[in-house]
Amino acid sequence: MKRIGWLAAIPFIGMCAGPVINNRAAPFILGMPFILAWMVAWVFLTSLIMGVIYWLDPSPCADEETV
């Protein structure tokens, strides 16, 4: 789990460092300023990354066997 757990840092970096790097509103994506579209994209990417972590983590399977 230790190596897989580091994947959880990716959304944090994307949401915190992204607005500093991409701080502009000029291009509009689906009617939203770029920075808002960036944050919305990271909400969906966070769900995807957490799903990958859950899928790769062996510990939830180990808990089900002991029940």
Secondary structure, 3 states (H helix, E strand, C coil): CHHHHHHHHHHHHHHHHHHHHCCCCCCEECCEEHHHHHHHHHHHHHHHHHHHHHHHCCHHHHHHHHC
